Amino acid sequence: MDKSQYTFAPEWIFQAGVMLAWPHLQSPWQPYFDSVQGVYINIAREISSREKLLIICNSVDQRVEITHLFVQEKINLENCFFYDTSFNDTWIRDYGPISCIDEEGKIKLLDFTFNGWGKKHKSELDNQVTQCLYQQHTFNRNITYQSLDFILEGGSIETDGQGSLLTTEHCLLSKARNSFLNKEEITQKLKNWLGVERVLWLNHGQLIGDDTDGHIDTLARFCNPETICYVACDDSQDSHFEDLKAMEEELKTLHTLQGNPYQLVPLPWPSPKISKNGQRLPASYANFLIINQAVLVPTYEDKADEQVLSTLQMCFPDREIIGINCLTLIQQYGSLHCITMQLPFGSF
């Protein structure tokens, strides 16, 4: 299998828009519906003021309801595009298309298999969403689409846009995903499909309450080709402390393809967030979304919120840094980046 001429697109390239799967009352969001819909409205407002917003609706009736809601909230409908297809849950980062581009700017959308984060949750409908959208001609006609019989979630991979892929062993080597393949075989497949030169594997780093087996987008993110920001626990009494210190040491050993160490930027550590049933929730500031001219950052009504906004402003000096209260999102063990999927310019 030859390496693809297409390369996995970094998040910071100019975007056509962002995809959202809107919460509905038949989804796991039912107990939090009003609150979570408010979070989605805030995110939709920021995205639609800068680029297109592709909204997946669970039904025609829901599409009508969302349209009325957007009119009430004065959201820019000219930038909103609605498509109807059934889905299990709203974490579209993990079942939406992975965008790759070639040197001429042509786009290929990779549709990997999604099995509910290692068969933990229902996923049959989610796994069909990207194909359904393609069949509805959601994407531009010159887009190449490829369906792959390989389990991979979008939140589990990061790229510096220069040929390096960052991921975690705990997730991609999970026996509930691609157990018939070893690390070397998975590495080669990722290099071939995503057009990267190498895969950087982290052995440490996982948040309590995270049911993805350690997605990289909750731990460490590329801000540009030379910079990685990462979650850093400064509380020696916190149960995350030792493992995240070990992850930090791993990150210090990583170099760009040119041989330079990545610039590492630690993100502040929020105080523990606990669910109603007493479970620690995975509140991560690394779960931000880069969009055109801005970065949307999850906040948690925490004293560290302002610090993380300032830190990320230094990482993204040419973009507006916008905090979005995501306390409701982490009740279902994900955050802002997890519910979104960006598409590069020319996709739709």
Phi and psi in degrees as GROMACS dihedral restraints (atoms count N, CA, C in turn):
[ dihedral_restraints ]
;  ai    aj    ak    al  type     phi  dphi    fc
    3     4     5     6     1   -76.1    20    10
    4     5     6     7     1   150.2    20    10
    6     7     8     9     1   -66.5    20    10
    7     8     9    10     1   139.4    20    10
    9    10    11    12     1   -65.3    20    10
   10    11    12    13     1   146.5    20    10
   12    13    14    15     1   -74.1    20    10
   13    14    15    16     1   -13.7    20    10
   15    16    17    18     1   -89.7    20    10
   16    17    18    19     1   146.9    20    10
   18    19    20    21     1  -124.4    20    10
   19    20    21    22     1   137.4    20    10
   21    22    23    24     1   -52.5    20    10
   22    23    24    25     1   123.0    20    10
   24    25    26    27     1   -81.2    20    10
   25    26    27    28     1   128.9    20    10
   27    28    29    30     1   -67.4    20    10
   28    29    30    31     1   154.9    20    10
   30    31    32    33     1   -67.0    20    10
   31    32    33    34     1   -24.1    20    10
   33    34    35    36     1   -83.9    20    10
   34    35    36    37     1    -4.3    20    10
   36    37    38    39     1   -70.5    20    10
   37    38    39    40     1   161.1    20    10
   39    40    41    42     1   -60.8    20    10
   40    41    42    43     1   132.3    20    10
   42    43    44    45     1  -106.4    20    10
   43    44    45    46     1   148.6    20    10
   45    46    47    48     1   -76.6    20    10
   46    47    48    49     1   -40.4    20    10
   48    49    50    51     1   176.3    20    10
   49    50    51    52     1  -171.3    20    10
   51    52    53    54     1  -130.7    20    10
   52    53    54    55     1   142.1    20    10
   54    55    56    57     1   -96.7    20    10
   55    56    57    58     1   140.6    20    10
   57    58    59    60     1  -133.1    20    10
   58    59    60    61     1   137.6    20    10
   60    61    62    63     1  -100.6    20    10
   61    62    63    64     1   114.1    20    10
   63    64    65    66     1   -75.8    20    10
   64    65    66    67     1   136.5    20    10
   66    67    68    69     1   -59.6    20    10
   67    68    69    70     1   146.9    20    10
   69    70    71    72     1  -139.4    20    10
   70    71    72    73     1   166.7    20    10
   72    73    74    75     1   -72.7    20    10
   73    74    75    76     1   -13.4    20    10
   75    76    77    78     1   -92.7    20    10
   76    77    78    79     1     1.0    20    10
   78    79    80    81     1   -94.7    20    10
   79    80    81    82     1   172.5    20    10
   81    82    83    84     1   -62.4    20    10
   82    83    84    85     1    -7.1    20    10
   84    85    86    87     1   -80.8    20    10
   85    86    87    88     1    -2.6    20    10
   87    88    89    90     1   -50.6    20    10
   88    89    90    91     1   -43.9    20    10
   90    91    92    93     1   -68.0    20    10
   91    92    93    94     1   -18.8    20    10
   93    94    95    96     1  -117.8    20    10
   94    95    96    97     1    20.6    20    10
   96    97    98    99     1   -57.1    20    10
   97    98    99   100     1   -51.8    20    10
   99   100   101   102     1   -61.4    20    10
  100   101   102   103     1   -42.7    20    10
  102   103   104   105     1   -66.6    20    10
  103   104   105   106     1   -45.9    20    10
  105   106   107   108     1   -70.0    20    10
  106   107   108   109     1   -33.0    20    10
  108   109   110   111     1   -64.4    20    10
  109   110   111   112     1   -33.2    20    10
  111   112   113   114     1   -63.6    20    10
  112   113   114   115     1   -37.8    20    10
  114   115   116   117     1   -63.8    20    10
  115   116   117   118     1   -45.7    20    10
  117   118   119   120     1   -62.0    20    10
  118   119   120   121     1   -38.8    20    10
  120   121   122   123     1   -61.7    20    10
  121   122   123   124     1   -43.9    20    10
  123   124   125   126     1   -62.1    20    10
  124   125   126   127     1   -41.0    20    10
  126   127   128   129     1   -68.2    20    10
  127   128   129   130     1   -44.2    20    10
  129   130   131   132     1   -61.2    20    10
  130   131   132   133     1   -38.7    20    10
  132   133   134   135     1   -62.0    20    10
  133   134   135   136     1   -45.7    20    10
  135   136   137   138     1   -67.9    20    10
  136   137   138   139     1   -41.2    20    10
  138   139   140   141     1   -67.9    20    10
  139   140   141   142     1   -49.8    20    10
  141   142   143   144     1   -67.0    20    10
  142   143   144   145     1   -16.8    20    10
  144   145   146   147     1   -81.8    20    10
  145   146   147   148     1    -7.0    20    10
  147   148   149   150     1  -126.3    20    10
  148   149   150   151     1   -23.0    20    10
  150   151   152   153     1  -163.9    20    10
  151   152   153   154     1  -176.5    20    10
  153   154   155   156     1   -75.3    20    10
  154   155   156   157     1   154.6    20    10
  156   157   158   159     1  -128.0    20    10
  157   158   159   160     1   118.9    20    10
  159   160   161   162     1  -101.5    20    10
  160   161   162   163     1   115.1    20    10
  162   163   164   165     1  -111.6    20    10
  163   164   165   166     1   124.0    20    10
  165   166   167   168     1   -92.8    20    10
  166   167   168   169     1   125.2    20    10
  168   169   170   171     1  -108.9    20    10
  169   170   171   172     1   146.9    20    10
  171   172   173   174     1   -78.6    20    10
  172   173   174   175     1   -15.7    20    10
  174   175   176   177     1  -163.7    20    10
  175   176   177   178     1   167.0    20    10
  177   178   179   180     1   -63.4    20    10
  178   179   180   181     1   -40.3    20    10
  180   181   182   183     1   -60.6    20    10
  181   182   183   184     1   -40.7    20    10
  183   184   185   186     1   -65.7    20    10
  184   185   186   187     1   -36.6    20    10
  186   187   188   189     1   -59.6    20    10
  187   188   189   190     1   -43.3    20    10
  189   190   191   192     1   -62.6    20    10
  190   191   192   193     1   -43.7    20    10
  192   193   194   195     1   -61.9    20    10
  193   194   195   196     1   -44.0    20    10
  195   196   197   198     1   -65.6    20    10
  196   197   198   199     1   -40.4    20    10
  198   199   200   201     1   -60.3    20    10
  199   200   201   202     1   -45.8    20    10
  201   202   203   204     1   -61.8    20    10
  202   203   204   205     1   -40.3    20    10
  204   205   206   207     1   -62.9    20    10
  205   206   207   208     1   -41.1    20    10
  207   208   209   210     1   -65.9    20    10
  208   209   210   211     1   -36.2    20    10
  210   211   212   213     1   -63.6    20    10
  211   212   213   214     1   -45.2    20    10
  213   214   215   216     1   -61.8    20    10
  214   215   216   217     1   -38.4    20    10
  216   217   218   219     1   -87.5    20    10
  217   218   219   220     1     1.4    20    10
  219   220   221   222     1    57.8    20    10
  220   221   222   223     1    42.7    20    10
  222   223   224   225     1   -88.1    20    10
  223   224   225   226     1   141.9    20    10
  225   226   227   228     1   -67.7    20    10
  226   227   228   229     1    94.9    20    10
  228   229   230   231     1   -67.4    20    10
  229   230   231   232     1   -23.3    20    10
  231   232   233   234     1   -63.5    20    10
  232   233   234   235     1   -25.0    20    10
  234   235   236   237     1   -98.6    20    10
  235   236   237   238     1     7.9    20    10
  237   238   239   240     1  -108.9    20    10
  238   239   240   241     1   134.0    20    10
  240   241   242   243     1  -128.8    20    10
  241   242   243   244     1   127.5    20    10
  243   244   245   246     1  -111.6    20    10
  244   245   246   247     1   135.3    20    10
  246   247   248   249     1  -134.2    20    10
  247   248   249   250     1   142.6    20    10
  249   250   251   252     1  -104.6    20    10
  250   251   252   253     1   122.7    20    10
  252   253   254   255     1  -162.7    20    10
  253   254   255   256     1   144.0    20    10
  255   256   257   258     1   -73.6    20    10
  256   257   258   259     1   145.8    20    10
  258   259   260   261     1  -149.1    20    10
  259   260   261   262     1   156.2    20    10
  261   262   263   264     1   -78.7    20    10
  262   263   264   265     1   -46.4    20    10
  264   265   266   267     1  -147.2    20    10
  265   266   267   268     1   175.7    20    10
  267   268   269   270     1  -101.6    20    10
  268   269   270   271     1     9.5    20    10
  270   271   272   273     1   -82.3    20    10
  271   272   273   274     1    68.5    20    10
  273   274   275   276     1   -69.8    20    10
  274   275   276   277     1   -16.4    20    10
  276   277   278   279     1   -54.3    20    10
  277   278   279   280     1   -32.2    20    10
  279   280   281   282     1   -98.0    20    10
  280   281   282   283     1   -12.8    20    10
  282   283   284   285     1  -126.3    20    10
  283   284   285   286     1    -1.7    20    10
  285   286   287   288     1   -75.7    20    10
  286   287   288   289     1   172.7    20    10
  288   289   290   291     1   -71.5    20    10
  289   290   291   292     1   142.7    20    10
  291   292   293   294     1   -93.0    20    10
  292   293   294   295     1   122.9    20    10
  294   295   296   297     1   -91.2    20    10
  295   296   297   298     1   130.2    20    10
  297   298   299   300     1  -126.2    20    10
  298   299   300   301     1   146.9    20    10
  300   301   302   303     1  -130.5    20    10
  301   302   303   304     1   154.9    20    10
  303   304   305   306     1  -106.0    20    10
  304   305   306   307     1  -177.3    20    10
  306   307   308   309     1   -65.0    20    10
  307   308   309   310     1   -22.0    20    10
  309   310   311   312     1   -91.9    20    10
  310   311   312   313     1     1.1    20    10
  312   313   314   315     1    88.2    20    10
  313   314   315   316     1     5.6    20    10
  315   316   317   318     1   -71.4    20    10
  316   317   318   319     1   150.2    20    10
  318   319   320   321     1  -118.3    20    10
  319   320   321   322     1   137.4    20    10
  321   322   323   324     1  -121.8    20    10
  322   323   324   325     1   132.5    20    10
  324   325   326   327     1  -104.6    20    10
  325   326   327   328     1   121.0    20    10
  327   328   329   330     1   -96.4    20    10
  328   329   330   331     1   127.6    20    10
  330   331   332   333     1  -110.0    20    10
  331   332   333   334     1    89.3    20    10
  333   334   335   336     1   -76.0    20    10
  334   335   336   337     1   162.3    20    10
  336   337   338   339     1   -76.8    20    10
  337   338   339   340     1   138.2    20    10
  339   340   341   342     1  -118.5    20    10
  340   341   342   343     1   126.5    20    10
  342   343   344   345     1  -123.2    20    10
  343   344   345   346     1    33.5    20    10
  345   346   347   348     1    69.4    20    10
  346   347   348   349     1    42.2    20    10
  348   349   350   351     1    57.5    20    10
  349   350   351   352     1    52.0    20    10
  351   352   353   354     1    81.0    20    10
  352   353   354   355     1    40.1    20    10
  354   355   356   357     1    63.6    20    10
  355   356   357   358     1    31.3    20    10
  357   358   359   360     1   -86.6    20    10
  358   359   360   361     1   -28.1    20    10
  360   361   362   363     1  -139.2    20    10
  361   362   363   364     1   161.9    20    10
  363   364   365   366     1   -60.2    20    10
  364   365   366   367     1   139.7    20    10
  366   367   368   369     1  -148.8    20    10
  367   368   369   370     1     2.3    20    10
  369   370   371   372     1   -59.2    20    10
  370   371   372   373     1   -43.1    20    10
  372   373   374   375     1   -72.3    20    10
  373   374   375   376     1   -42.4    20    10
  375   376   377   378     1   -56.2    20    10
  376   377   378   379     1   -41.6    20    10
  378   379   380   381     1   -65.6    20    10
  379   380   381   382     1   -17.2    20    10
  381   382   383   384     1   -98.3    20    10
  382   383   384   385     1    -7.1    20    10
  384   385   386   387     1   -61.0    20    10
  385   386   387   388     1   -50.4    20    10
  387   388   389   390     1   -62.1    20    10
  388   389   390   391     1   -42.1    20    10
  390   391   392   393     1   -63.8    20    10
  391   392   393   394     1   -41.1    20    10
  393   394   395   396     1   -61.5    20    10
  394   395   396   397     1   -42.6    20    10
  396   397   398   399     1   -63.6    20    10
  397   398   399   400     1   -41.4    20    10
  399   400   401   402     1   -62.4    20    10
  400   401   402   403     1   -42.5    20    10
  402   403   404   405     1   -68.4    20    10
  403   404   405   406     1   -24.2    20    10
  405   406   407   408     1   -84.6    20    10
  406   407   408   409     1     5.4    20    10
  408   409   410   411     1    60.6    20    10
  409   410   411   412     1    37.1    20    10
  411   412   413   414     1   -64.0    20    10
  412   413   414   415     1   -38.9    20    10
  414   415   416   417     1   -94.3    20    10
  415   416   417   418     1   160.2    20    10
  417   418   419   420     1   -59.6    20    10
  418   419   420   421     1   149.4    20    10
  420   421   422   423     1   -66.2    20    10
  421   422   423   424     1   -23.2    20    10
  423   424   425   426     1   -87.9    20    10
  424   425   426   427     1     6.5    20    10
  426   427   428   429     1   -76.3    20    10
  427   428   429   430     1   136.5    20    10
  429   430   431   432     1   -92.0    20    10
  430   431   432   433     1   133.5    20    10
  432   433   434   435     1  -119.0    20    10
  433   434   435   436     1   135.4    20    10
  435   436   437   438     1  -137.6    20    10
  436   437   438   439     1   123.3    20    10
  438   439   440   441     1   -93.4    20    10
  439   440   441   442     1   134.1    20    10
  441   442   443   444     1  -124.9    20    10
  442   443   444   445     1   133.7    20    10
  444   445   446   447     1   -87.2    20    10
  445   446   447   448     1    67.0    20    10
  447   448   449   450     1  -152.3    20    10
  448   449   450   451     1   129.6    20    10
  450   451   452   453     1   -83.5    20    10
  451   452   453   454     1   119.6    20    10
  453   454   455   456     1  -156.0    20    10
  454   455   456   457     1   132.6    20    10
  456   457   458   459     1  -105.2    20    10
  457   458   459   460     1   143.9    20    10
  459   460   461   462     1   -61.4    20    10
  460   461   462   463     1   -30.1    20    10
  462   463   464   465     1   -74.0    20    10
  463   464   465   466     1    -6.4    20    10
  465   466   467   468     1   -94.6    20    10
  466   467   468   469     1    -1.0    20    10
  468   469   470   471     1  -134.5    20    10
  469   470   471   472     1   143.3    20    10
  471   472   473   474     1  -133.5    20    10
  472   473   474   475     1   147.8    20    10
  474   475   476   477     1  -131.3    20    10
  475   476   477   478     1   148.2    20    10
  477   478   479   480     1   -89.2    20    10
  478   479   480   481     1     0.6    20    10
  480   481   482   483     1    74.2    20    10
  481   482   483   484     1     4.6    20    10
  483   484   485   486     1  -123.0    20    10
  484   485   486   487     1    18.2    20    10
  486   487   488   489     1   106.6    20    10
  487   488   489   490     1     5.2    20    10
  489   490   491   492     1  -115.0    20    10
  490   491   492   493     1   136.5    20    10
  492   493   494   495     1  -114.8    20    10
  493   494   495   496     1   134.6    20    10
  495   496   497   498     1  -114.5    20    10
  496   497   498   499     1   132.1    20    10
  498   499   500   501     1  -155.5    20    10
  499   500   501   502     1  -176.8    20    10
  501   502   503   504     1  -121.8    20    10
  502   503   504   505     1   142.9    20    10
  504   505   506   507     1   -66.6    20    10
  505   506   507   508     1   -38.9    20    10
  507   508   509   510     1   -58.6    20    10
  508   509   510   511     1   -34.4    20    10
  510   511   512   513     1   -85.2    20    10
  511   512   513   514     1   -60.3    20    10
  513   514   515   516     1   -70.6    20    10
  514   515   516   517     1   -23.0    20    10
  516   517   518   519     1   -97.4    20    10
  517   518   519   520     1    10.8    20    10
  519   520   521   522     1   -58.2    20    10
  520   521   522   523     1   135.3    20    10
  522   523   524   525     1   -67.0    20    10
  523   524   525   526     1   -17.8    20    10
  525   526   527   528     1   -88.2    20    10
  526   527   528   529     1     5.0    20    10
  528   529   530   531     1  -111.3    20    10
  529   530   531   532     1   -87.6    20    10
  531   532   533   534     1  -116.6    20    10
  532   533   534   535     1    64.8    20    10
  534   535   536   537     1   -66.1    20    10
  535   536   537   538     1   -19.2    20    10
  537   538   539   540     1   -81.2    20    10
  538   539   540   541     1    -2.7    20    10
  540   541   542   543     1  -118.7    20    10
  541   542   543   544     1   144.2    20    10
  543   544   545   546     1   -93.5    20    10
  544   545   546   547     1   179.0    20    10
  546   547   548   549     1   -60.3    20    10
  547   548   549   550     1   -43.0    20    10
  549   550   551   552     1   -64.7    20    10
  550   551   552   553     1   -40.9    20    10
  552   553   554   555     1   -67.5    20    10
  553   554   555   556     1   -40.9    20    10
  555   556   557   558     1   -64.6    20    10
  556   557   558   559     1   -42.4    20    10
  558   559   560   561     1   -56.1    20    10
  559   560   561   562     1   -46.5    20    10
  561   562   563   564     1   -66.1    20    10
  562   563   564   565     1   -38.9    20    10
  564   565   566   567     1   -66.0    20    10
  565   566   567   568     1   -41.5    20    10
  567   568   569   570     1   -63.2    20    10
  568   569   570   571     1   -41.7    20    10
  570   571   572   573     1   -62.0    20    10
  571   572   573   574     1   -41.5    20    10
  573   574   575   576     1   -69.7    20    10
  574   575   576   577     1   -50.5    20    10
  576   577   578   579     1   -71.6    20    10
  577   578   579   580     1   -37.9    20    10
  579   580   581   582     1   -97.1    20    10
  580   581   582   583     1    -0.6    20    10
  582   583   584   585     1    64.4    20    10
  583   584   585   586     1    33.6    20    10
  585   586   587   588     1  -104.7    20    10
  586   587   588   589     1   160.8    20    10
  588   589   590   591     1   -85.5    20    10
  589   590   591   592     1   -28.8    20    10
  591   592   593   594     1  -156.9    20    10
  592   593   594   595     1   161.0    20    10
  594   595   596   597     1  -119.0    20    10
  595   596   597   598     1   124.9    20    10
  597   598   599   600     1   -97.8    20    10
  598   599   600   601     1   117.4    20    10
  600   601   602   603     1  -103.1    20    10
  601   602   603   604     1   131.9    20    10
  603   604   605   606     1  -102.3    20    10
  604   605   606   607     1   134.4    20    10
  606   607   608   609     1   -91.8    20    10
  607   608   609   610     1   -21.9    20    10
  609   610   611   612     1  -117.4    20    10
  610   611   612   613     1   161.9    20    10
  612   613   614   615     1   107.5    20    10
  613   614   615   616     1   106.0    20    10
  615   616   617   618     1  -159.4    20    10
  616   617   618   619     1   138.5    20    10
  618   619   620   621     1   -98.1    20    10
  619   620   621   622     1   137.7    20    10
  621   622   623   624     1   -61.2    20    10
  622   623   624   625     1   133.4    20    10
  624   625   626   627     1    93.6    20    10
  625   626   627   628     1   -14.3    20    10
  627   628   629   630     1   -77.5    20    10
  628   629   630   631     1   120.8    20    10
  630   631   632   633     1  -102.3    20    10
  631   632   633   634     1    19.5    20    10
  633   634   635   636     1   -96.8    20    10
  634   635   636   637     1    -1.2    20    10
  636   637   638   639     1    71.0    20    10
  637   638   639   640     1    26.9    20    10
  639   640   641   642     1    96.5    20    10
  640   641   642   643     1    56.7    20    10
  642   643   644   645     1   -64.0    20    10
  643   644   645   646     1   138.5    20    10
  645   646   647   648     1   -65.1    20    10
  646   647   648   649     1   -27.2    20    10
  648   649   650   651     1   -75.4    20    10
  649   650   651   652     1    -0.8    20    10
  651   652   653   654     1  -102.3    20    10
  652   653   654   655     1    -3.5    20    10
  654   655   656   657     1  -121.0    20    10
  655   656   657   658     1   -53.4    20    10
  657   658   659   660     1  -148.1    20    10
  658   659   660   661     1   134.8    20    10
  660   661   662   663     1  -132.8    20    10
  661   662   663   664     1   140.2    20    10
  663   664   665   666     1   -76.6    20    10
  664   665   666   667     1   129.3    20    10
  666   667   668   669     1   -96.4    20    10
  667   668   669   670     1   -25.8    20    10
  669   670   671   672     1  -164.7    20    10
  670   671   672   673     1   178.7    20    10
  672   673   674   675     1   -61.9    20    10
  673   674   675   676     1   -15.6    20    10
  675   676   677   678     1  -114.0    20    10
  676   677   678   679     1    -4.8    20    10
  678   679   680   681     1  -125.4    20    10
  679   680   681   682     1   132.7    20    10
  681   682   683   684     1  -121.1    20    10
  682   683   684   685     1   125.4    20    10
  684   685   686   687     1  -101.0    20    10
  685   686   687   688     1   150.5    20    10
  687   688   689   690     1  -151.5    20    10
  688   689   690   691     1   155.0    20    10
  690   691   692   693     1   -74.3    20    10
  691   692   693   694     1   134.1    20    10
  693   694   695   696     1  -133.8    20    10
  694   695   696   697     1   123.1    20    10
  696   697   698   699     1   -94.6    20    10
  697   698   699   700     1   120.1    20    10
  699   700   701   702     1  -102.7    20    10
  700   701   702   703     1     8.2    20    10
  702   703   704   705     1  -103.2    20    10
  703   704   705   706     1   105.5    20    10
  705   706   707   708     1   -65.5    20    10
  706   707   708   709     1   -15.9    20    10
  708   709   710   711     1   -89.8    20    10
  709   710   711   712     1    -7.9    20    10
  711   712   713   714     1   -78.7    20    10
  712   713   714   715     1   141.0    20    10
  714   715   716   717     1   -66.9    20    10
  715   716   717   718     1   -14.4    20    10
  717   718   719   720     1   -82.3    20    10
  718   719   720   721     1   -15.1    20    10
  720   721   722   723     1   -54.5    20    10
  721   722   723   724     1   -55.2    20    10
  723   724   725   726     1   -65.8    20    10
  724   725   726   727     1   -43.2    20    10
  726   727   728   729     1   -67.0    20    10
  727   728   729   730     1   -40.1    20    10
  729   730   731   732     1   -72.6    20    10
  730   731   732   733     1   -29.6    20    10
  732   733   734   735     1   -64.4    20    10
  733   734   735   736     1   -40.2    20    10
  735   736   737   738     1   -65.3    20    10
  736   737   738   739     1   -38.3    20    10
  738   739   740   741     1   -63.6    20    10
  739   740   741   742     1   -42.0    20    10
  741   742   743   744     1   -57.6    20    10
  742   743   744   745     1   -43.0    20    10
  744   745   746   747     1   -64.4    20    10
  745   746   747   748     1   -37.6    20    10
  747   748   749   750     1   -62.5    20    10
  748   749   750   751     1   -44.3    20    10
  750   751   752   753     1   -61.7    20    10
  751   752   753   754     1   -33.4    20    10
  753   754   755   756     1   -66.0    20    10
  754   755   756   757     1   -21.3    20    10
  756   757   758   759     1   -86.6    20    10
  757   758   759   760     1    -9.6    20    10
  759   760   761   762     1   -82.2    20    10
  760   761   762   763     1   143.3    20    10
  762   763   764   765     1  -131.4    20    10
  763   764   765   766     1   154.4    20    10
  765   766   767   768     1   -67.0    20    10
  766   767   768   769     1   168.8    20    10
  768   769   770   771     1   -62.4    20    10
  769   770   771   772     1   -20.9    20    10
  771   772   773   774     1   -84.0    20    10
  772   773   774   775     1    -3.0    20    10
  774   775   776   777     1    93.3    20    10
  775   776   777   778     1     6.2    20    10
  777   778   779   780     1   -93.3    20    10
  778   779   780   781     1   141.5    20    10
  780   781   782   783     1   -65.6    20    10
  781   782   783   784     1   142.1    20    10
  783   784   785   786     1   -66.3    20    10
  784   785   786   787     1   144.4    20    10
  786   787   788   789     1   -74.8    20    10
  787   788   789   790     1   122.4    20    10
  789   790   791   792     1  -104.6    20    10
  790   791   792   793     1   131.6    20    10
  792   793   794   795     1  -124.4    20    10
  793   794   795   796     1   109.1    20    10
  795   796   797   798     1   -73.1    20    10
  796   797   798   799     1   139.4    20    10
  798   799   800   801     1   -97.2    20    10
  799   800   801   802     1   149.1    20    10
  801   802   803   804     1   -64.7    20    10
  802   803   804   805     1   160.6    20    10
  804   805   806   807     1  -106.4    20    10
  805   806   807   808     1   118.5    20    10
  807   808   809   810     1   -74.4    20    10
  808   809   810   811     1   157.4    20    10
  810   811   812   813     1   -65.5    20    10
  811   812   813   814     1   156.2    20    10
  813   814   815   816     1   -56.7    20    10
  814   815   816   817     1   135.1    20    10
  816   817   818   819     1  -110.4    20    10
  817   818   819   820     1   125.7    20    10
  819   820   821   822     1  -117.9    20    10
  820   821   822   823     1   136.5    20    10
  822   823   824   825     1   -76.3    20    10
  823   824   825   826     1   172.6    20    10
  825   826   827   828     1   -63.2    20    10
  826   827   828   829     1   -26.5    20    10
  828   829   830   831     1   -93.6    20    10
  829   830   831   832     1    13.2    20    10
  831   832   833   834     1    85.6    20    10
  832   833   834   835     1    11.7    20    10
  834   835   836   837     1   -92.1    20    10
  835   836   837   838     1   138.0    20    10
  837   838   839   840     1   -65.6    20    10
  838   839   840   841     1   134.5    20    10
  840   841   842   843     1  -103.7    20    10
  841   842   843   844     1   146.1    20    10
  843   844   845   846     1   -83.0    20    10
  844   845   846   847     1    74.7    20    10
  846   847   848   849     1   -81.0    20    10
  847   848   849   850     1   108.0    20    10
  849   850   851   852     1  -123.4    20    10
  850   851   852   853     1   128.6    20    10
  852   853   854   855     1   -77.1    20    10
  853   854   855   856     1   -13.2    20    10
  855   856   857   858     1   -73.5    20    10
  856   857   858   859     1   -11.1    20    10
  858   859   860   861     1   -87.0    20    10
  859   860   861   862     1    46.3    20    10
  861   862   863   864     1   -88.5    20    10
  862   863   864   865     1   165.9    20    10
  864   865   866   867     1  -122.0    20    10
  865   866   867   868     1   125.8    20    10
  867   868   869   870     1   -88.2    20    10
  868   869   870   871     1   126.3    20    10
  870   871   872   873     1  -127.8    20    10
  871   872   873   874     1   178.9    20    10
  873   874   875   876     1   -60.9    20    10
  874   875   876   877     1   122.9    20    10
  876   877   878   879     1    68.8    20    10
  877   878   879   880     1     3.0    20    10
  879   880   881   882     1  -153.9    20    10
  880   881   882   883     1   165.8    20    10
  882   883   884   885     1  -130.6    20    10
  883   884   885   886     1   125.2    20    10
  885   886   887   888     1   -94.1    20    10
  886   887   888   889     1   122.8    20    10
  888   889   890   891     1  -116.9    20    10
  889   890   891   892     1   129.0    20    10
  891   892   893   894     1   -69.9    20    10
  892   893   894   895     1   135.7    20    10
  894   895   896   897     1  -123.0    20    10
  895   896   897   898     1   162.9    20    10
  897   898   899   900     1  -137.4    20    10
  898   899   900   901     1    30.6    20    10
  900   901   902   903     1    50.7    20    10
  901   902   903   904     1    48.7    20    10
  903   904   905   906     1  -122.9    20    10
  904   905   906   907     1   152.8    20    10
  906   907   908   909     1   -63.9    20    10
  907   908   909   910     1   -18.4    20    10
  909   910   911   912     1   -86.3    20    10
  910   911   912   913     1    -5.1    20    10
  912   913   914   915     1   -56.7    20    10
  913   914   915   916     1   -50.4    20    10
  915   916   917   918     1   -64.2    20    10
  916   917   918   919     1   -36.1    20    10
  918   919   920   921     1   -64.6    20    10
  919   920   921   922     1   -41.8    20    10
  921   922   923   924     1   -68.0    20    10
  922   923   924   925     1   -35.4    20    10
  924   925   926   927     1   -63.4    20    10
  925   926   927   928     1   -40.6    20    10
  927   928   929   930     1   -67.0    20    10
  928   929   930   931     1   -41.5    20    10
  930   931   932   933     1   -62.4    20    10
  931   932   933   934     1   -45.3    20    10
  933   934   935   936     1   -72.2    20    10
  934   935   936   937     1   -25.2    20    10
  936   937   938   939     1   -63.1    20    10
  937   938   939   940     1   -35.0    20    10
  939   940   941   942     1   -69.8    20    10
  940   941   942   943     1   -32.4    20    10
  942   943   944   945     1   -75.1    20    10
  943   944   945   946     1   -28.5    20    10
  945   946   947   948     1  -127.8    20    10
  946   947   948   949     1    69.2    20    10
  948   949   950   951     1   -64.9    20    10
  949   950   951   952     1   -20.9    20    10
  951   952   953   954     1   -99.7    20    10
  952   953   954   955     1     9.5    20    10
  954   955   956   957     1  -125.8    20    10
  955   956   957   958     1   149.4    20    10
  957   958   959   960     1   -76.3    20    10
  958   959   960   961     1   134.3    20    10
  960   961   962   963     1  -100.7    20    10
  961   962   963   964     1   120.5    20    10
  963   964   965   966     1  -124.1    20    10
  964   965   966   967     1   120.6    20    10
  966   967   968   969     1   -83.0    20    10
  967   968   969   970     1   137.5    20    10
  969   970   971   972     1  -125.6    20    10
  970   971   972   973     1   122.4    20    10
  972   973   974   975     1   -66.0    20    10
  973   974   975   976     1   116.3    20    10
  975   976   977   978     1  -118.7    20    10
  976   977   978   979     1    23.7    20    10
  978   979   980   981     1   -57.3    20    10
  979   980   981   982     1   -36.8    20    10
  981   982   983   984     1   -68.2    20    10
  982   983   984   985     1   -40.5    20    10
  984   985   986   987     1   -59.3    20    10
  985   986   987   988     1   -39.7    20    10
  987   988   989   990     1   -72.4    20    10
  988   989   990   991     1   -10.1    20    10
  990   991   992   993     1   -62.4    20    10
  991   992   993   994     1   -23.6    20    10
  993   994   995   996     1  -108.9    20    10
  994   995   996   997     1    18.1    20    10
  996   997   998   999     1    75.9    20    10
  997   998   999  1000     1    19.9    20    10
  999  1000  1001  1002     1  -136.6    20    10
 1000  1001  1002  1003     1  -176.6    20    10
 1002  1003  1004  1005     1  -146.1    20    10
 1003  1004  1005  1006     1  -154.2    20    10
 1005  1006  1007  1008     1   -63.2    20    10
 1006  1007  1008  1009     1   -49.0    20    10
 1008  1009  1010  1011     1   -61.5    20    10
 1009  1010  1011  1012     1   -34.3    20    10
 1011  1012  1013  1014     1   -64.7    20    10
 1012  1013  1014  1015     1   -28.2    20    10
 1014  1015  1016  1017     1   -95.9    20    10
 1015  1016  1017  1018     1     8.3    20    10
 1017  1018  1019  1020     1  -128.3    20    10
 1018  1019  1020  1021     1   156.0    20    10
 1020  1021  1022  1023     1  -146.7    20    10
 1021  1022  1023  1024     1   119.0    20    10
 1023  1024  1025  1026     1   -83.2    20    10
 1024  1025  1026  1027     1   154.5    20    10
 1026  1027  1028  1029     1  -129.3    20    10
 1027  1028  1029  1030     1   133.1    20    10
 1029  1030  1031  1032     1   -68.7    20    10
 1030  1031  1032  1033     1   159.6    20    10
 1032  1033  1034  1035     1   -54.0    20    10
 1033  1034  1035  1036     1   133.1    20    10
 1035  1036  1037  1038     1    98.7    20    10
 1036  1037  1038  1039     1    -3.6    20    10
 1038  1039  1040  1041     1   -74.9    20    10
 1039  1040  1041  1042     1   -40.0    20    10
